[in-house]
Amino acid sequence: MRTIAGGQVRVVSAFLVSIGLLALVALAIAIGVHAFLAAVGHYAPWEQIWAG
């Protein structure tokens, strides 16, 4: 990385940071959806919801 010009290092590091943040957001969303589905499934099973 030291042989790359300073501007390109900033672009690569910014790209890696943005990918990391995107991965964290996606993980947080997945955990939230999983927790929501677990809670809904615990209090009202899907069979009862579909049966009306």
PDB file of N, H, CA, C and O in Angstrom:
ATOM      1  N   MET A   1       0.827  -1.199   0.000  1.00  0.00           N
ATOM      2  CA  MET A   1       0.000   0.000   0.000  1.00  0.00           C
ATOM      3  C   MET A   1       0.868   1.258   0.000  1.00  0.00           C
ATOM      4  O   MET A   1       0.413   2.309  -0.451  1.00  0.00           O
ATOM      5  N   ARG A   2       2.090   1.177   0.488  1.00  0.00           N
ATOM      6  H   ARG A   2       2.460   0.323   0.855  1.00  0.00           H
ATOM      7  CA  ARG A   2       2.921   2.377   0.574  1.00  0.00           C
ATOM      8  C   ARG A   2       3.397   2.832  -0.792  1.00  0.00           C
ATOM      9  O   ARG A   2       3.759   3.996  -0.961  1.00  0.00           O
ATOM     10  N   THR A   3       3.403   1.940  -1.770  1.00  0.00           N
ATOM     11  H   THR A   3       3.109   0.994  -1.633  1.00  0.00           H
ATOM     12  CA  THR A   3       3.858   2.322  -3.107  1.00  0.00           C
ATOM     13  C   THR A   3       2.754   3.013  -3.904  1.00  0.00           C
ATOM     14  O   THR A   3       3.024   3.610  -4.946  1.00  0.00           O
ATOM     15  N   ILE A   4       1.511   2.936  -3.422  1.00  0.00           N
ATOM     16  H   ILE A   4       1.291   2.451  -2.576  1.00  0.00           H
ATOM     17  CA  ILE A   4       0.398   3.590  -4.118  1.00  0.00           C
ATOM     18  C   ILE A   4       0.372   5.061  -3.731  1.00  0.00           C
ATOM     19  O   ILE A   4       0.703   5.420  -2.601  1.00  0.00           O
ATOM     20  N   ALA A   5      -0.017   5.892  -4.656  1.00  0.00           N
ATOM     21  H   ALA A   5      -0.286   5.600  -5.574  1.00  0.00           H
ATOM     22  CA  ALA A   5      -0.099   7.327  -4.373  1.00  0.00           C
ATOM     23  C   ALA A   5      -1.105   7.599  -3.267  1.00  0.00           C
ATOM     24  O   ALA A   5      -2.047   6.832  -3.068  1.00  0.00           O
ATOM     25  N   GLY A   6      -0.897   8.701  -2.548  1.00  0.00           N
ATOM     26  H   GLY A   6      -0.132   9.324  -2.710  1.00  0.00           H
ATOM     27  CA  GLY A   6      -1.729   9.018  -1.399  1.00  0.00           C
ATOM     28  C   GLY A   6      -3.201   9.119  -1.705  1.00  0.00           C
ATOM     29  O   GLY A   6      -4.023   8.688  -0.897  1.00  0.00           O
ATOM     30  N   GLY A   7      -3.564   9.677  -2.854  1.00  0.00           N
ATOM     31  H   GLY A   7      -2.896  10.027  -3.510  1.00  0.00           H
ATOM     32  CA  GLY A   7      -4.967   9.799  -3.213  1.00  0.00           C
ATOM     33  C   GLY A   7      -5.633   8.454  -3.410  1.00  0.00           C
ATOM     34  O   GLY A   7      -6.784   8.261  -3.020  1.00  0.00           O
ATOM     35  N   GLN A   8      -4.916   7.526  -4.012  1.00  0.00           N
ATOM     36  H   GLN A   8      -3.981   7.683  -4.329  1.00  0.00           H
ATOM     37  CA  GLN A   8      -5.489   6.200  -4.242  1.00  0.00           C
ATOM     38  C   GLN A   8      -5.639   5.442  -2.932  1.00  0.00           C
ATOM     39  O   GLN A   8      -6.580   4.663  -2.778  1.00  0.00           O
ATOM     40  N   VAL A   9      -4.746   5.651  -2.001  1.00  0.00           N
ATOM     41  H   VAL A   9      -3.981   6.284  -2.126  1.00  0.00           H
ATOM     42  CA  VAL A   9      -4.868   4.995  -0.692  1.00  0.00           C
ATOM     43  C   VAL A   9      -6.131   5.477   0.000  1.00  0.00           C
ATOM     44  O   VAL A   9      -6.846   4.685   0.615  1.00  0.00           O
ATOM     45  N   ARG A  10      -6.411   6.773  -0.096  1.00  0.00           N
ATOM     46  H   ARG A  10      -5.831   7.417  -0.595  1.00  0.00           H
ATOM     47  CA  ARG A  10      -7.624   7.313   0.531  1.00  0.00           C
ATOM     48  C   ARG A  10      -8.878   6.714  -0.109  1.00  0.00           C
ATOM     49  O   ARG A  10      -9.842   6.396   0.587  1.00  0.00           O
ATOM     50  N   VAL A  11      -8.862   6.562  -1.424  1.00  0.00           N
ATOM     51  H   VAL A  11      -8.079   6.821  -1.990  1.00  0.00           H
ATOM     52  CA  VAL A  11     -10.028   6.006  -2.110  1.00  0.00           C
ATOM     53  C   VAL A  11     -10.232   4.558  -1.692  1.00  0.00           C
ATOM     54  O   VAL A  11     -11.359   4.147  -1.416  1.00  0.00           O
ATOM     55  N   VAL A  12      -9.158   3.783  -1.642  1.00  0.00           N
ATOM     56  H   VAL A  12      -8.242   4.117  -1.866  1.00  0.00           H
ATOM     57  CA  VAL A  12      -9.268   2.369  -1.266  1.00  0.00           C
ATOM     58  C   VAL A  12      -9.721   2.241   0.177  1.00  0.00           C
ATOM     59  O   VAL A  12     -10.586   1.418   0.477  1.00  0.00           O
ATOM     60  N   SER A  13      -9.155   3.041   1.082  1.00  0.00           N
ATOM     61  H   SER A  13      -8.453   3.710   0.838  1.00  0.00           H
ATOM     62  CA  SER A  13      -9.551   2.939   2.491  1.00  0.00           C
ATOM     63  C   SER A  13     -10.996   3.398   2.683  1.00  0.00           C
ATOM     64  O   SER A  13     -11.729   2.809   3.478  1.00  0.00           O
ATOM     65  N   ALA A  14     -11.409   4.436   1.969  1.00  0.00           N
ATOM     66  H   ALA A  14     -10.814   4.914   1.324  1.00  0.00           H
ATOM     67  CA  ALA A  14     -12.800   4.881   2.074  1.00  0.00           C
ATOM     68  C   ALA A  14     -13.741   3.809   1.541  1.00  0.00           C
ATOM     69  O   ALA A  14     -14.815   3.585   2.101  1.00  0.00           O
ATOM     70  N   PHE A  15     -13.337   3.148   0.459  1.00  0.00           N
ATOM     71  H   PHE A  15     -12.465   3.330   0.005  1.00  0.00           H
ATOM     72  CA  PHE A  15     -14.156   2.073  -0.090  1.00  0.00           C
ATOM     73  C   PHE A  15     -14.274   0.926   0.899  1.00  0.00           C
ATOM     74  O   PHE A  15     -15.363   0.383   1.086  1.00  0.00           O
ATOM     75  N   LEU A  16     -13.173   0.549   1.535  1.00  0.00           N
ATOM     76  H   LEU A  16     -12.288   0.990   1.383  1.00  0.00           H
ATOM     77  CA  LEU A  16     -13.207  -0.550   2.509  1.00  0.00           C
ATOM     78  C   LEU A  16     -14.035  -0.183   3.730  1.00  0.00           C
ATOM     79  O   LEU A  16     -14.766  -1.020   4.260  1.00  0.00           O
ATOM     80  N   VAL A  17     -13.928   1.049   4.173  1.00  0.00           N
ATOM     81  H   VAL A  17     -13.334   1.728   3.741  1.00  0.00           H
ATOM     82  CA  VAL A  17     -14.724   1.496   5.319  1.00  0.00           C
ATOM     83  C   VAL A  17     -16.208   1.485   4.975  1.00  0.00           C
ATOM     84  O   VAL A  17     -17.033   1.075   5.792  1.00  0.00           O
ATOM     85  N   SER A  18     -16.551   1.932   3.769  1.00  0.00           N
ATOM     86  H   SER A  18     -15.881   2.265   3.105  1.00  0.00           H
ATOM     87  CA  SER A  18     -17.963   1.936   3.386  1.00  0.00           C
ATOM     88  C   SER A  18     -18.493   0.512   3.258  1.00  0.00           C
ATOM     89  O   SER A  18     -19.639   0.251   3.624  1.00  0.00           O
ATOM     90  N   ILE A  19     -17.686  -0.409   2.747  1.00  0.00           N
ATOM     91  H   ILE A  19     -16.755  -0.197   2.450  1.00  0.00           H
ATOM     92  CA  ILE A  19     -18.108  -1.807   2.670  1.00  0.00           C
ATOM     93  C   ILE A  19     -18.318  -2.359   4.082  1.00  0.00           C
ATOM     94  O   ILE A  19     -19.278  -3.090   4.324  1.00  0.00           O
ATOM     95  N   GLY A  20     -17.433  -2.017   5.004  1.00  0.00           N
ATOM     96  H   GLY A  20     -16.653  -1.423   4.808  1.00  0.00           H
ATOM     97  CA  GLY A  20     -17.578  -2.477   6.387  1.00  0.00           C
ATOM     98  C   GLY A  20     -18.839  -1.936   7.040  1.00  0.00           C
ATOM     99  O   GLY A  20     -19.551  -2.666   7.729  1.00  0.00           O
ATOM    100  N   LEU A  21     -19.112  -0.662   6.825  1.00  0.00           N
ATOM    101  H   LEU A  21     -18.534  -0.069   6.265  1.00  0.00           H
ATOM    102  CA  LEU A  21     -20.328  -0.076   7.389  1.00  0.00           C
ATOM    103  C   LEU A  21     -21.574  -0.696   6.780  1.00  0.00           C
ATOM    104  O   LEU A  21     -22.557  -0.939   7.480  1.00  0.00           O
ATOM    105  N   LEU A  22     -21.537  -0.951   5.482  1.00  0.00           N
ATOM    106  H   LEU A  22     -20.739  -0.753   4.913  1.00  0.00           H
ATOM    107  CA  LEU A  22     -22.673  -1.594   4.824  1.00  0.00           C
ATOM    108  C   LEU A  22     -22.904  -2.995   5.383  1.00  0.00           C
ATOM    109  O   LEU A  22     -24.047  -3.413   5.569  1.00  0.00           O
ATOM    110  N   ALA A  23     -21.822  -3.715   5.649  1.00  0.00           N
ATOM    111  H   ALA A  23     -20.894  -3.376   5.498  1.00  0.00           H
ATOM    112  CA  ALA A  23     -21.947  -5.058   6.231  1.00  0.00           C
ATOM    113  C   ALA A  23     -22.540  -4.975   7.639  1.00  0.00           C
ATOM    114  O   ALA A  23     -23.369  -5.807   8.008  1.00  0.00           O
ATOM    115  N   LEU A  24     -22.128  -3.991   8.421  1.00  0.00           N
ATOM    116  H   LEU A  24     -21.454  -3.315   8.122  1.00  0.00           H
ATOM    117  CA  LEU A  24     -22.676  -3.838   9.767  1.00  0.00           C
ATOM    118  C   LEU A  24     -24.163  -3.508   9.732  1.00  0.00           C
ATOM    119  O   LEU A  24     -24.938  -4.042  10.526  1.00  0.00           O
ATOM    120  N   VAL A  25     -24.560  -2.636   8.823  1.00  0.00           N
ATOM    121  H   VAL A  25     -23.931  -2.202   8.178  1.00  0.00           H
ATOM    122  CA  VAL A  25     -25.980  -2.284   8.701  1.00  0.00           C
ATOM    123  C   VAL A  25     -26.790  -3.507   8.272  1.00  0.00           C
ATOM    124  O   VAL A  25     -27.866  -3.762   8.813  1.00  0.00           O
ATOM    125  N   ALA A  26     -26.276  -4.260   7.304  1.00  0.00           N
ATOM    126  H   ALA A  26     -25.402  -4.053   6.865  1.00  0.00           H
ATOM    127  CA  ALA A  26     -26.988  -5.456   6.852  1.00  0.00           C
ATOM    128  C   ALA A  26     -27.109  -6.469   7.981  1.00  0.00           C
ATOM    129  O   ALA A  26     -28.152  -7.107   8.130  1.00  0.00           O
ATOM    130  N   LEU A  27     -26.059  -6.626   8.775  1.00  0.00           N
ATOM    131  H   LEU A  27     -25.212  -6.108   8.655  1.00  0.00           H
ATOM    132  CA  LEU A  27     -26.106  -7.556   9.907  1.00  0.00           C
ATOM    133  C   LEU A  27     -27.114  -7.089  10.947  1.00  0.00           C
ATOM    134  O   LEU A  27     -27.852  -7.902  11.504  1.00  0.00           O
ATOM    135  N   ALA A  28     -27.150  -5.799  11.211  1.00  0.00           N
ATOM    136  H   ALA A  28     -26.551  -5.139  10.758  1.00  0.00           H
ATOM    137  CA  ALA A  28     -28.103  -5.268  12.185  1.00  0.00           C
ATOM    138  C   ALA A  28     -29.542  -5.478  11.712  1.00  0.00           C
ATOM    139  O   ALA A  28     -30.415  -5.827  12.506  1.00  0.00           O
ATOM    140  N   ILE A  29     -29.784  -5.264  10.421  1.00  0.00           N
ATOM    141  H   ILE A  29     -29.074  -4.980   9.776  1.00  0.00           H
ATOM    142  CA  ILE A  29     -31.125  -5.481   9.876  1.00  0.00           C
ATOM    143  C   ILE A  29     -31.511  -6.952   9.975  1.00  0.00           C
ATOM    144  O   ILE A  29     -32.641  -7.281  10.334  1.00  0.00           O
ATOM    145  N   ALA A  30     -30.565  -7.833   9.656  1.00  0.00           N
ATOM    146  H   ALA A  30     -29.647  -7.565   9.365  1.00  0.00           H
ATOM    147  CA  ALA A  30     -30.854  -9.268   9.718  1.00  0.00           C
ATOM    148  C   ALA A  30     -31.155  -9.699  11.148  1.00  0.00           C
ATOM    149  O   ALA A  30     -32.061 -10.501  11.374  1.00  0.00           O
ATOM    150  N   ILE A  31     -30.410  -9.178  12.111  1.00  0.00           N
ATOM    151  H   ILE A  31     -29.674  -8.526  11.927  1.00  0.00           H
ATOM    152  CA  ILE A  31     -30.651  -9.516  13.515  1.00  0.00           C
ATOM    153  C   ILE A  31     -32.013  -8.983  13.956  1.00  0.00           C
ATOM    154  O   ILE A  31     -32.747  -9.664  14.671  1.00  0.00           O
ATOM    155  N   GLY A  32     -32.348  -7.767  13.529  1.00  0.00           N
ATOM    156  H   GLY A  32     -31.751  -7.213  12.947  1.00  0.00           H
ATOM    157  CA  GLY A  32     -33.643  -7.195  13.888  1.00  0.00           C
ATOM    158  C   GLY A  32     -34.801  -7.992  13.311  1.00  0.00           C
ATOM    159  O   GLY A  32     -35.781  -8.259  14.007  1.00  0.00           O
ATOM    160  N   VAL A  33     -34.693  -8.371  12.048  1.00  0.00           N
ATOM    161  H   VAL A  33     -33.897  -8.153  11.484  1.00  0.00           H
ATOM    162  CA  VAL A  33     -35.755  -9.165  11.429  1.00  0.00           C
ATOM    163  C   VAL A  33     -35.877 -10.520  12.113  1.00  0.00           C
ATOM    164  O   VAL A  33     -36.983 -11.004  12.352  1.00  0.00           O
ATOM    165  N   HIS A  34     -34.743 -11.125  12.425  1.00  0.00           N
ATOM    166  H   HIS A  34     -33.845 -10.731  12.231  1.00  0.00           H
ATOM    167  CA  HIS A  34     -34.768 -12.425  13.097  1.00  0.00           C
ATOM    168  C   HIS A  34     -35.431 -12.312  14.471  1.00  0.00           C
ATOM    169  O   HIS A  34     -36.252 -13.152  14.839  1.00  0.00           O
ATOM    170  N   ALA A  35     -35.072 -11.270  15.227  1.00  0.00           N
ATOM    171  H   ALA A  35     -34.405 -10.587  14.928  1.00  0.00           H
ATOM    172  CA  ALA A  35     -35.663 -11.076  16.546  1.00  0.00           C
ATOM    173  C   ALA A  35     -37.165 -10.816  16.437  1.00  0.00           C
ATOM    174  O   ALA A  35     -37.942 -11.333  17.239  1.00  0.00           O
ATOM    175  N   PHE A  36     -37.576 -10.020  15.449  1.00  0.00           N
ATOM    176  H   PHE A  36     -36.945  -9.601  14.797  1.00  0.00           H
ATOM    177  CA  PHE A  36     -39.000  -9.742  15.263  1.00  0.00           C
ATOM    178  C   PHE A  36     -39.769 -11.016  14.920  1.00  0.00           C
ATOM    179  O   PHE A  36     -40.825 -11.284  15.493  1.00  0.00           O
ATOM    180  N   LEU A  37     -39.233 -11.799  13.981  1.00  0.00           N
ATOM    181  H   LEU A  37     -38.375 -11.581  13.515  1.00  0.00           H
ATOM    182  CA  LEU A  37     -39.927 -13.025  13.599  1.00  0.00           C
ATOM    183  C   LEU A  37     -39.978 -14.023  14.752  1.00  0.00           C
ATOM    184  O   LEU A  37     -40.965 -14.742  14.907  1.00  0.00           O
ATOM    185  N   ALA A  38     -38.919 -14.071  15.560  1.00  0.00           N
ATOM    186  H   ALA A  38     -38.117 -13.487  15.434  1.00  0.00           H
ATOM    187  CA  ALA A  38     -38.923 -14.966  16.710  1.00  0.00           C
ATOM    188  C   ALA A  38     -39.977 -14.531  17.723  1.00  0.00           C
ATOM    189  O   ALA A  38     -40.681 -15.367  18.290  1.00  0.00           O
ATOM    190  N   ALA A  39     -40.087 -13.219  17.950  1.00  0.00           N
ATOM    191  H   ALA A  39     -39.515 -12.540  17.489  1.00  0.00           H
ATOM    192  CA  ALA A  39     -41.080 -12.718  18.909  1.00  0.00           C
ATOM    193  C   ALA A  39     -42.493 -12.951  18.396  1.00  0.00           C
ATOM    194  O   ALA A  39     -43.360 -13.386  19.153  1.00  0.00           O
ATOM    195  N   VAL A  40     -42.736 -12.668  17.127  1.00  0.00           N
ATOM    196  H   VAL A  40     -42.031 -12.314  16.512  1.00  0.00           H
ATOM    197  CA  VAL A  40     -44.077 -12.862  16.570  1.00  0.00           C
ATOM    198  C   VAL A  40     -44.429 -14.344  16.565  1.00  0.00           C
ATOM    199  O   VAL A  40     -45.559 -14.718  16.877  1.00  0.00           O
ATOM    200  N   GLY A  41     -43.471 -15.178  16.215  1.00  0.00           N
ATOM    201  H   GLY A  41     -42.553 -14.874  15.961  1.00  0.00           H
ATOM    202  CA  GLY A  41     -43.715 -16.615  16.209  1.00  0.00           C
ATOM    203  C   GLY A  41     -43.966 -17.167  17.584  1.00  0.00           C
ATOM    204  O   GLY A  41     -44.673 -18.162  17.742  1.00  0.00           O
ATOM    205  N   HIS A  42     -43.378 -16.515  18.602  1.00  0.00           N
ATOM    206  H   HIS A  42     -42.804 -15.706  18.473  1.00  0.00           H
ATOM    207  CA  HIS A  42     -43.559 -16.992  19.970  1.00  0.00           C
ATOM    208  C   HIS A  42     -44.949 -16.616  20.493  1.00  0.00           C
ATOM    209  O   HIS A  42     -45.610 -17.420  21.150  1.00  0.00           O
ATOM    210  N   TYR A  43     -45.383 -15.394  20.200  1.00  0.00           N
ATOM    211  H   TYR A  43     -44.846 -14.740  19.666  1.00  0.00           H
ATOM    212  CA  TYR A  43     -46.646 -14.928  20.763  1.00  0.00           C
ATOM    213  C   TYR A  43     -47.847 -15.273  19.898  1.00  0.00           C
ATOM    214  O   TYR A  43     -48.953 -15.416  20.419  1.00  0.00           O
ATOM    215  N   ALA A  44     -47.660 -15.411  18.595  1.00  0.00           N
ATOM    216  H   ALA A  44     -46.761 -15.296  18.171  1.00  0.00           H
ATOM    217  CA  ALA A  44     -48.773 -15.745  17.709  1.00  0.00           C
ATOM    218  C   ALA A  44     -48.240 -16.636  16.591  1.00  0.00           C
ATOM    219  O   ALA A  44     -47.716 -16.131  15.598  1.00  0.00           O
ATOM    220  N   PRO A  45     -48.362 -17.924  16.738  1.00  0.00           N
ATOM    221  CA  PRO A  45     -47.829 -18.840  15.707  1.00  0.00           C
ATOM    222  C   PRO A  45     -48.399 -18.532  14.332  1.00  0.00           C
ATOM    223  O   PRO A  45     -49.552 -18.121  14.195  1.00  0.00           O
ATOM    224  N   TRP A  46     -47.558 -18.740  13.306  1.00  0.00           N
ATOM    225  H   TRP A  46     -46.622 -19.074  13.418  1.00  0.00           H
ATOM    226  CA  TRP A  46     -47.950 -18.386  11.944  1.00  0.00           C
ATOM    227  C   TRP A  46     -49.193 -19.148  11.483  1.00  0.00           C
ATOM    228  O   TRP A  46     -49.953 -18.648  10.653  1.00  0.00           O
ATOM    229  N   GLU A  47     -49.404 -20.349  12.012  1.00  0.00           N
ATOM    230  H   GLU A  47     -48.787 -20.756  12.686  1.00  0.00           H
ATOM    231  CA  GLU A  47     -50.573 -21.111  11.595  1.00  0.00           C
ATOM    232  C   GLU A  47     -51.859 -20.391  11.993  1.00  0.00           C
ATOM    233  O   GLU A  47     -52.829 -20.388  11.236  1.00  0.00           O
ATOM    234  N   GLN A  48     -51.870 -19.782  13.175  1.00  0.00           N
ATOM    235  H   GLN A  48     -51.081 -19.784  13.791  1.00  0.00           H
ATOM    236  CA  GLN A  48     -53.055 -19.051  13.614  1.00  0.00           C
ATOM    237  C   GLN A  48     -53.255 -17.765  12.794  1.00  0.00           C
ATOM    238  O   GLN A  48     -54.387 -17.370  12.517  1.00  0.00           O
ATOM    239  N   ILE A  49     -52.154 -17.125  12.415  1.00  0.00           N
ATOM    240  H   ILE A  49     -51.235 -17.446  12.641  1.00  0.00           H
ATOM    241  CA  ILE A  49     -52.262 -15.905  11.626  1.00  0.00           C
ATOM    242  C   ILE A  49     -52.852 -16.231  10.255  1.00  0.00           C
ATOM    243  O   ILE A  49     -53.766 -15.548   9.792  1.00  0.00           O
ATOM    244  N   TRP A  50     -52.330 -17.274   9.607  1.00  0.00           N
ATOM    245  H   TRP A  50     -51.588 -17.828   9.983  1.00  0.00           H
ATOM    246  CA  TRP A  50     -52.826 -17.608   8.268  1.00  0.00           C
ATOM    247  C   TRP A  50     -54.282 -18.139   8.344  1.00  0.00           C
ATOM    248  O   TRP A  50     -55.069 -17.936   7.420  1.00  0.00           O
ATOM    249  N   ALA A  51     -54.617 -18.810   9.443  1.00  0.00           N
ATOM    250  H   ALA A  51     -53.978 -18.975  10.194  1.00  0.00           H
ATOM    251  CA  ALA A  51     -55.978 -19.328   9.563  1.00  0.00           C
ATOM    252  C   ALA A  51     -56.995 -18.214   9.804  1.00  0.00           C
ATOM    253  O   ALA A  51     -58.189 -18.382   9.554  1.00  0.00           O
ATOM    254  N   GLY A  52     -56.504 -17.073  10.294  1.00  0.00           N
ATOM    255  H   GLY A  52     -55.535 -16.936  10.497  1.00  0.00           H
ATOM    256  CA  GLY A  52     -57.385 -15.951  10.510  1.00  0.00           C
ATOM    257  C   GLY A  52     -57.989 -16.015  11.885  1.00  0.00           C
ATOM    258  O   GLY A  52     -58.772 -15.141  12.257  1.00  0.00           O
TER     259      GLY A  52
END
